[in-house]
Amino acid sequence: MQARPLLHSIERFLLSPFSLVLAIVIAFVLNAYSLPLTDVDEGAFSEATREMMARGNLISPTLNDAPRHDKPILIYWAQAVSVSVLGVSEIGFRLPSIIASILWLVFLYRFCLRHADRRTAQVASLVMALSLAVGFIAKAAISDALLNLFIALSMFGIYDFFCASRDGKSPKQIRRLLFFVYAMLGLGFLTKGPVAVMFPLLISGIFFVSAGAWRDWLKAAFFWPGWLLFLAIVVPWHVLVYLDQGDAFFRGFYLKHNLNRYSNTFEGHGGKWYYYLVVLPFVLMPFTGWLFAIVGKLLKKLRSAPLGMASGEGLLERYLVLWFVVVFGFFSFSGTQLPHYLLYGCTPVFILLARYRPEFERRWLAYVPLIAFALLLAALPEVLVFAAGKAAKPFEKMLLDGLVAAFSDEARWLLPLLAVAVIALALWRALPVWQGLVIAGLLQALVVATVIAPRVIGVTQGPIREAAMVAQQSGGTVVAWRIIMPSFSVYRQSATPTRIPVEGELVLTRTDRQHEVQKLLAPGLVLREVYQRSFVTLARVEPGKP
């Protein structure tokens, strides 16, 4: 009897706005304002934005004074607005991703309200916020949170258009929906290029044909006022960047970073066809088992909507499943594979999990992947000790030794405590499965934000931030040698070219490569260490004996 009021209070809390606010604060905001920028991606985006503002050129981003053609302009403009208000700081560069993630969540909630109910909207939003990969990109100064927002909005708008056409809504309402979709396609294109348009067009085409509504799809696909709006958003910057640097961006971005990236492995990010089968459980953690537990229900629902029918049960499920399957299949055969690519197709998974949330059935199937993950985290300090003992390369040894020291404090009992809490939730049979997993998600997000991320990022990025501060105070020319850490330039607030240093200059290099730099110096010159910590060395080139 005493447990019932507690269970009722838990449910009330999880279905209240307070749980959503708490999830957002922990997963999207906590420590985003203090943890060092990570390399390479956060450092590269942030430094490109900083240089763009310093040069007064808001058209053509550069990275360490070299043209950067990795992405279109919208993320740099968003970061520039934020930094102009908050200054060159971690939160200044990360705020656009935080805002984009919150908007992504808000519009997910509203979509579920339109096509399901408030409870489903609440649970889907909690699942999204607390999924491991979403928490990472929400705090990252990169373009992916913004891209996921625009892909989700365009896909929501497309399904709203399908329903409006099926239900005989007025032409004015339908046109308004189409203008919205094309605006989101344009903004997505200006964020990351063709991928933001390709997926919505491909997925919607398959879905409309499967529902026997191919004429409605053709009407939308050839809605020329929408394409004019799309071009009005996309073309002006492309014209300006062409006038500024010729066709360099078009060759660098569209050929190298789109066509070649799909067909070839870039920057060592290759994989196999099964890569995302392995990655998906970690992307969705702690809700991986939840997905396994509802597959049977979902398949049954899909069979209730026969192909060729534009109305009936299961159409929303078909749309959401197609959304995920197309993204999953496309990237499974890509030459370049990264975990966060899968997030483009995870928004529908969050909704499906909420619609088919398990109450008491298949408890252990839902919990086992999370328990395994929590036990792995509990063993992390010992795993690091073992790996450090086996490391042969100096660079790896330095990093692992730093991580061993970082996790030798209270993390040794905090991480096992998470595993104990997860097992306790699994054993609490009176607690509905979905509620226990959401509570576990809150605990996981808290542990990642306050225990794991500060230690890992402190070891891998802390020395770079400190070295940049030393270099900034020392003044003079600074160059880099065989180390790619663009966040160093952000913190120093000056570009750092990569070349062999000359007399009087400071050089940033890896500690295990310091001897390489010494061999390349002119006769009579030596390196004098100015700063050294872990794998990072900052040294000045001076006359003298080695």
N, C-alpha and C positions, 0 to 999 in steps of 0.2 A: 504493500500500500504506500509506503514512503517513497518508493521509486517513481510512482506515477506523477506526482507533482514535479519532480526533477526532469523526467522525460518530457513533460508538457512544457516546462520552461526552456529546455533545449530546443524543442521544435519552434516555439514562439520566437526565440532569439534567431535561429537560423533562417526563419521566414520574415524577419524584420529588416528594415533598412540598416540597422546598426551592424548586422553581420557583414553586409556588403561594404559598408564604410571601413570596418575593421580589416576585411580582406584586401581592400584597395590600399589602405595605409601600409599594411605589412608587405604585401606582394609588389606594389608599384612604387612606393615612396621610401620606405624605411632604409636608411643608409645610402640612398641614391645621391644624397647631397654631400657625402663625405668620402666614400670609397674612391680610390684613384681610378682614372680612366683606364680601360683595358686596351691592350694592343693585340691585334693590329687594328681591328675595325673601329672601335670607339676613338682611338687616337687619330686614325686617318680622317674620319668624318669631321672630328672636332678641329683638327689642324687645318683642314681645307676650308672650313667655315672661318676660322680665325684669320687665315691669310687672305681670304676673299674680302673680309671687312678691313683688314689692315691696308690692302692695296686699293681699296675703294672700287674694286671690280666685282660687281654682283652678278656677272654673267658667266665667267669662266673660272671654276674652282682650280686651285693648284694644291699640290702637296709637296712641301719642302721646295717650293718654287718651280716644281715640274708640273705640267698639265695633268689633271686628274680626270679621267674619263669613265670612272667606274659607275657613276649614277647620274641621272638628270638632276635638276637644280632644286626641286621643291624642299627636300630635307635641309639643304644648306640655307635656304631662305628662312625656313622655320627656326633653325638654330640661331641664325643671325638676329632674328627678332628677339628671341629669348636672351641671347648673350648681351644684346644692346641694353636690356633692362637689368639683368642680373650679373653682368660682368663675365669675364673669362673664368669660369668655375665649373665644377662638375655638374651642379644642378642647372647651370645655365645651358649647358649642352644637352643634358638629359631631359629637361622639362618638356620639349616637344613630344618625346616618346611617351612620357607619363600622361600627358594630356590626350594624345592619340589613343592610348590604351584605355583610358577612362571613357572616352567617346565611343570606342569600339564596344565596351561593356554596356554603355547606356543604350546604344542602338540595337545591340543584341537583346537586351531586356525588352525594348519596345516591339521588336519583331515578334518575340515570343508572346507578348500581350495580344498582338493582332491575330496570331495564328494558333495560340494555345490558351494559356491562362496565367494568372499572376504567379501562382506557385511554380509553374514550369519556368517562367521568366526569372524568378529569384534563384532557383537552383542552377539554371544554365549560367547565369552571371557569376555565381559563386564558383562553379566548376571552371569556368574560363579564367577567372582571376587567380585561382589557386593552382592551376596546372603549372608544372615546373617550368616548361619552356616559355610560357606567356610571362611568368614572373621575371625571367631573364631579359627578354626583349623589351619589356615595359620600362626597365631601368637602364637600358642601353642607348647610348647616343649614336644610333644607327637608323637606317631608313625603314626597318621591317615593321615596327609598330604602326607607322604611318601607312605603309602599303597594306597591311592586314586590315586596317580601318577601311580603306577605300575599296578593297576587294569585297569585304563583308557588306559594305553599303550598296555596292553595285549588285551583288547577288541577292540581297534583301529586296532591292528595288525591282529586280527582274521577276522574283516570285510574286511580289505585290502586283506587278503588271499582269502576270498570268492569271491571278485570281480576279483582278478587275475586269479583264477581257472575258473570262469565263462567266462572271456574275453580271455582265451587261452594264458596267459602269459607264458614265457619260464620257464622250470623247475628250472633254476638257480634263477630267480626272486622269484619263489614260495618257494624254499628252504630258501632263504635269509629271507623272511617274517616269515617262520616257526621258524627259529633260533631266530629271534627277539622275537617272542611270547614266546617261551620257556625260553629265558633269562629273560623276564619280569615276567613270572610266578615264576622263581627261586628267583628273587630279592624280589618279593612280599611275597613269602613263608618265606624268611629270615627276613622279616619285621614283619609279623603278623601271619604266619602259614597257615594252610589249607584253610582258607577263601579266600586267594588270588588266589588259584587254583580252588577251588570248583565252584565259581561263573562263571568264564570264560568258564570252561568245560561244566557246566550245561546249561548256557544260549546259548552258541554256538551250543550245541547239539540240543536243541529245535529248534533253528532258522534254522539250516541246514536241519533238517528233514522237517520242515514246508515249506522250499523252494525246496524240492525235491533233495537236494544236499547231502544226507547222506553219499554217497560214498566219497565225498571230506572231510567230517568231519572225517570219519574213517581213511582216509589217513593221516590227520593231527594228530589225536589222537594217532595213532600208528607210528608216525614218530620217530623211535628209536634214531637217532642222536640228536633230540631235547631233548628227555628224558635224554640222556647222558649229554648234556649241563646243563639241570636242576639239575641233581644229582651232577655235578661238582661244581655248585654254592651252593647247599644246604648241601651236605653231610660233607664236611671237618669240618665246625664248629660243627656239631652234633657229629662227632667223637671226636673232642677236648673237648667238654663239657662233653661227657660221660667219657672220660679219667680223667677229672678233678673232677667230682662229681658223677660218676656212673649214675644210671637211675633217679636221683632226678628230673632233668629238664623234662624228658619225662613224668614222672608221674604228675608233677606239672602243666606243660603247656598243653600237649595233652589230658590228662584225666580230670584234674580239670578245666582248663581255656578254653577248647574247648567243649568236650562232655558234661561235667557237667554244664558248663555255659549255653549251649543251652537248656538243659532239666530242669534246676533249676534256681531259682533266686539268683543272687550273689550281695552282698553288698547293698541290698535293692533296686536294679534296676529292679524290676519286673514291669510288665505291663499287658495290656489286648490286645485282638486281634485288637481293634480299636486304640491302642496307637499311631501308626504312622499316622493314619488319623488326629489325633489331632496335632501331631508334624509337619507334612509336611508343613502346612501353615507358621510356624515360620522358618523352615529350609530354605524355598525359599524366604522369605520376602526380598524385596518388590514386588516380581514377582509372588506371589500366585494367585492373580486375573488374571494375564496374562495367567496362565495355565488354569484357568477356562474358559477364553474367547476363547481359541483355541481348546478345546476338540472336538467340532463339526467338525471343519476342519480336525483335525487329524484322527478322526474316518472315515471320508469320504475317506481320502487318503489311510488308511489301507485297506479299502474294494476294492481298485483298484489293489491290488496285491493278486490274488487268491492263496490259499494254493497249494503247490506242484510245483509252478512256480519258476524257478531259475533266472528269469529275468523279467523285467517289472517295472511299477511304484509302489512305496510304500514299496519296500524291505528295504530300509534304515530305514524308519519309523517303520517297523515291528521289525527290529533288536533293535532299540533304545527303543521301548515300552517294548519288552520282557526283555531287560536289567533292566529297572526300575521295572517292575512287579515282576520278580523273586526275586530281592533283597527285595522289599517291602513285598512280601508274605512270604519269608523265615523268616525275622526278626519279622513279625507280630505274629508268633507263637513260638517265642523264649521265654524261661523262663527268660532270662536277656535282658532287652531292654534299650538302650541309644539313645538319639537323633542323635548323629553323625554316628551311624551305617547306617542310611538311606542315607548318602552321597555316599556310595559305588554305589548306583544306581541313583544318581542325575546328573552325567555327561551327560547321554543321554537326560535328561530333559532340560538342558541348550541348547543343540543343537536343540531340538524340539521347544523350545520357540523362538529361533532365526529364524528357518525356517518358522514359522507361526506367525511372529510378527504382532500384530494388528496395523493397521494404524489409523482408526477413528471409527471402529465398536466396539460395546460392551464396550464403554468407562467406564461406571459406574461399570460394572461387574469386569473390570480389576482394578479399583481403590478402590472399597469399602473395601476389606480386608486391604489394606495399610492404608486407612484413619482410620479404626478402630484401627489398631496397633499404628498409630501415636497419636491418641487421648488417647490411653492407656498410652503411654509414657508421654504425656502431663500431665496426672493425676498422674503420678508416685509419685511425692513428697507428694501429699495428701493421696494417697493409703498407703504410708509408715507411715505417721502420724497415720492413722486409725489403721494399723496393729500393730504399737508400743503400741497404747493404749489398744489393745486387748491381747497382748502377756502376757502369764502367767509364762512361764519358764524363769528363770534368763538369761540363755544363749541367748535365742531368743530376750529377751528384750534388752540386751546389744547390740546385732548386729543391731536390728532395730533402736534403739536410735542413734547408730553411723551413720546409713544410713540416718535417718531423718536430722541429723546435716549436713551430706555431701551434701544433695540435697536441703538445705535451702538457698543456695547462688544464683548465676546467673542461675543455672540450672532451677529455677522456671520459667524463661522466655525463656530460650533457647529451652527447650523441647516443650512448646507450639508453638514456632516459627516454629519448624519442621512440626507440624500439619498444621499450616497456609500455609506453603509452599506447602505441599502435596495437600491440598484442592485447592489452586490456580492453581497448575498444572492440576488437574482434570477438573477445570472449563475453562481452556485455550483450547477451542475446536479446534483451528487451529493447535495446536501442536499434532503430531501423538502420539498415545497412548504409543507405545514402547519407544519413545524418552522421554516422560514425566516420565515414570517409571524408566528408566535408570538414569535420572537426580535425581529422588527421591532416587535411590540407592546410588548415590554419597553423597547426603545429609545425608541419614541414616548412611552410613559408617562413615562419618565425625562425626556425633553426638555420635555414639557408641564409636568411638576411643578417642574422646576428652572430652566428657561430662559424659557418662554413665560408661564406663570401668574404668577410673581413680578413680571415686568415689566409685564404688562397690568394686573394687579390693583394693583400698586404705583402706577401712574399714575392709574387710575380711582378707587381707594379710599384710597390712602395719604393724600392731602390731607384727606379726611374724617376719618380716624382722628386725624390730627395736630390738626385744628381742634377736634375734640371734647376732646382733652386740654387744649388751651389754654383752651377754654370752661370745662372743669371746674375748672381752676386759678383762673380769673378769678372764678368764682362769679356769683351774681345770676341774673336771669331771661334765658333765651335763647329766641328764637323763630326761625322759618324763613320765608323769603319765596321762593315759586316755585322751590323745590328739594325734591325727594323723595329723601331719603337717610336712611332710618330707622336705619342703622348708627350715625349720629351720636349718636342718643339712647342706643344701647346703650353706646357708649364713654364717653359723658358720664354714663351711669347716671341719666338723668332724661328725662322726656318733653319733646318739643319741639313746642309748638303752632305752627300756621301762621297768621300774621296780620301786620298792619302793626306794627312795633315802636314803642315810646314811649320817652321820655327815660330814660336809664340802662340800657336793655336792650341785650343783644347780639343781633345778627341774623345768621343764616347765610343766604347767598344765593349764586347764581352770580356770578362776577366780571363777566360781561357784563350782568348785571341790577342791578348796584349803583346805577346812575343811576336806575333805576325806583324803588328804595326811597327814594332821596334826594328825589324829587319828591313822594312820598307823606307825608313827614314834616311835622310841624307847623312853622309859621314859626319861624325862629331855631334850628332843630335841624340838625345835620349828622352824617354818618357818619365815624367815625375808625377806620381799619383796625387791627384787633388781630392778624389773621393773614390772609395771602393767599398762595396757591400754586396755580398753574394756574387751573382753573375755579372754585375755592372761595375765598370771601371771608367772613371773620368780622369784623364791625365793631360798634362801640358807638355808640349814639345819644347825642350830647352837644350842649350849647349852643355856638354859635359860628357863624362865617361859613363857608359852603361853600368 
